């Protein structure tokens, strides 16, 4: 590993070092993925560690290649003291709203841990009724190693889930768009209407009027 990358990873652990130096032994990061898509679940992950994750390329899952995410996810799972996944399905998202459902997914991820953390770092929000001391860190997946680790494990898991949905509903291209509102996905929605895993309260699904997209695609 190059010295520049080592320095970056050292900076990425600043919140964790402060927690360890203050006496917290087990530090946990929590993040979610899938708030923006029109279909599929929102997935959260909680990762607990008692030592730094000095893993090359560890960063916000959104800026890491798919291959690196997959490799990092395996390493994080194997090195973590404990990790857990939680999610909220499309029906819950429609019933609660996406922000509330994201917090539910985070709470479920926390409740599945086999080791109780001393300190929890969460990306941007606080988890309701969290039984552990927690801190919300804006842009946490780019500033905290344990939050970045949680974002990677959650992203890899959700992408695999959406790939499975692609075999059930191949007309929507979930393998390629993972449920996000890409041009091709919107065209498919206009042609076929929503699938059972679409979020019915999201505007493009609630009123799928994309004739202009179909006209453009025909040109």
C-alpha positions in Angstrom: 0.0 0.0 0.0 1.4 3.4 -1.0 2.1 6.0 1.8 -0.4 8.4 0.3 -3.1 5.8 0.7 -2.0 5.0 4.2 -2.3 8.6 5.2 -5.8 8.8 3.7 -6.9 5.8 5.6 -5.4 7.2 8.8 -7.4 10.4 8.4 -10.5 8.3 7.6 -10.2 6.8 11.1 -10.2 10.1 13.0 -13.7 9.6 14.6 -12.8 6.0 15.5 -9.5 7.0 17.1 -11.3 9.6 19.2 -13.8 7.0 20.3 -11.1 4.4 21.2 -9.0 7.1 23.0 -12.0 8.0 25.1 -12.5 4.4 26.2 -14.9 2.9 23.7 -13.7 -0.6 22.8 -16.2 -1.6 20.2 -17.0 1.0 17.6 -19.9 0.6 15.1 -20.7 2.3 11.8 -24.2 2.3 10.3 -25.2 3.3 6.8 -28.0 2.6 4.3 -28.2 2.3 0.6 -31.2 2.5 -1.7 -33.1 5.6 -0.7 -33.1 7.0 -4.2 -34.3 4.1 -6.4 -37.9 3.7 -7.5 -37.9 0.0 -6.7 -36.6 -2.5 -4.2 -35.8 -2.4 -0.5 -33.7 0.1 1.4 -30.9 -1.8 3.0 -28.8 -0.9 6.0 -25.7 -2.4 7.5 -24.1 -2.1 11.0 -20.4 -3.0 11.3 -18.5 -3.3 14.6 -14.8 -3.3 15.0 -12.2 -2.9 17.7 -9.3 -2.0 15.4 -8.7 0.1 12.3 -9.8 -1.1 8.9 -6.6 -0.4 7.0 -8.0 -1.7 3.8 -6.8 -0.2 0.5 -9.5 1.7 -1.4 -11.9 1.7 1.6 -14.1 4.7 1.0 -17.7 5.8 0.3 -19.3 2.9 -1.6 -20.6 5.3 -4.3 -17.1 6.1 -5.5 -15.6 2.6 -5.6 -15.8 0.3 -8.6 -18.1 -2.7 -8.4 -15.2 -5.2 -8.3 -13.4 -3.3 -5.5 -16.7 -3.1 -3.5 -17.1 -6.9 -3.7 -13.6 -7.6 -2.6 -13.8 -5.0 0.2 -17.1 -6.4 1.4 -15.6 -9.8 1.9 -12.7 -8.4 3.8 -14.9 -6.2 6.0 -17.2 -9.2 6.8 -14.2 -11.4 7.8 -12.4 -8.7 9.9 -15.4 -7.2 11.7 -16.1 -8.2 15.3 -19.8 -8.3 14.2 -21.9 -7.1 11.3 -25.6 -7.2 10.6 -27.9 -6.2 7.7 -31.4 -4.8 8.0 -33.9 -3.6 5.4 -37.3 -2.2 4.8 -39.4 -3.5 1.9 -41.2 -1.3 -0.7 -44.5 -1.7 1.1 -43.0 -0.3 4.3 -41.3 2.5 2.4 -44.7 3.5 0.9 -46.4 3.3 4.3 -43.8 5.1 6.4 -41.9 7.3 3.8 -38.4 6.7 2.7 -36.6 8.5 5.5 -38.5 6.8 8.2 -38.1 3.4 6.5 -34.4 4.0 6.2 -34.2 4.5 10.0 -36.2 1.4 10.5 -33.7 -0.6 8.4 -30.8 0.9 10.4 -32.5 -0.1 13.7 -33.0 -3.6 12.4 -29.3 -3.8 11.4 -28.3 -2.7 14.9 -30.6 -5.1 16.6 -29.0 -8.0 14.7 -25.5 -7.4 16.0 -24.0 -10.1 18.2 -21.6 -7.7 20.0 -22.9 -4.5 21.6 -21.0 -1.4 20.4 -19.7 1.2 22.8 -20.2 4.0 20.3 -22.2 4.2 17.0 -21.5 6.4 14.1 -24.3 6.9 11.7 -24.3 8.6 8.3 -26.2 11.9 8.5 -29.1 10.8 10.7 -29.8 9.5 14.2 -31.5 6.2 14.7 -34.7 6.4 16.9 -34.5 4.5 20.2 -30.9 3.5 19.6 -29.7 1.8 22.8 -26.1 2.9 22.3 -24.4 6.3 22.3 -24.6 7.5 18.8 -23.3 10.4 16.6 -24.7 11.5 13.3 -21.9 12.5 10.9 -22.8 14.5 7.8 -21.2 12.7 4.7 -20.1 10.1 7.2 -19.5 7.5 4.5 -16.7 9.7 3.2 -15.4 10.7 6.7 -15.6 7.6 8.9 -14.0 4.3 8.1 -16.7 2.2 9.9 -19.5 4.1 8.2 -17.7 3.6 4.8 -17.4 -0.1 5.6 -21.1 -0.4 6.4 -22.0 1.4 3.2 -19.9 -1.1 1.1 -21.4 -4.2 2.7 -24.9 -2.8 2.4 -24.3 -1.8 -1.3 -23.0 -5.2 -2.3 -25.8 -7.0 -0.6 -28.5 -4.7 -2.1 -27.0 -5.0 -5.6 -27.0 -8.8 -5.4 -30.7 -8.6 -4.3 -31.6 -6.4 -7.2 -29.8 -8.8 -9.6 -32.1 -11.5 -8.3 -35.1 -9.3 -9.0 -33.8 -8.9 -12.5 -34.4 -12.5 -13.2 -38.0 -12.2 -12.0 -38.8 -8.9 -13.7 -36.3 -8.7 -16.6 -38.2 -6.0 -18.5 -37.0 -3.3 -16.1 -33.3 -3.9 -16.3 -32.7 -4.1 -12.6 -29.4 -5.8 -13.1 -28.2 -2.6 -14.8 -30.0 0.2 -13.0 -30.6 -1.4 -9.5 -34.0 0.4 -9.4 -32.7 3.9 -10.0 -34.6 6.2 -12.4 -32.4 5.8 -15.4 -33.8 6.6 -18.8 -34.2 2.9 -19.7 -35.9 2.2 -16.4 -38.4 5.1 -16.9 -39.1 3.8 -20.4 -39.8 0.3 -19.1 -42.1 1.8 -16.4 -44.0 3.6 -19.1 -44.4 0.5 -21.2 -45.1 -2.1 -18.5 -46.3 -0.1 -15.5 -44.9 -0.8 -12.0 -43.8 -4.2 -10.8 -44.6 -5.7 -7.4 -41.3 -4.3 -6.0 -41.8 -0.7 -7.2 -42.4 2.0 -4.6 -45.9 3.2 -5.4 -45.7 6.5 -3.6 -42.7 7.7 -5.6 -43.8 10.3 -8.2 -42.5 8.5 -11.3 -44.2 5.3 -10.2 -47.4 7.0 -8.9 -47.9 8.7 -12.3 -45.9 6.9 -14.9 -46.5 9.3 -17.8 -43.4 8.9 -20.0 -44.8 9.2 -23.5 -42.2 11.8 -24.3 -39.5 9.3 -23.5 -41.0 6.6 -25.7 -41.2 9.2 -28.6 -37.6 10.1 -28.1 -36.6 6.4 -28.0 -38.3 5.8 -31.3 -36.3 8.5 -33.1 
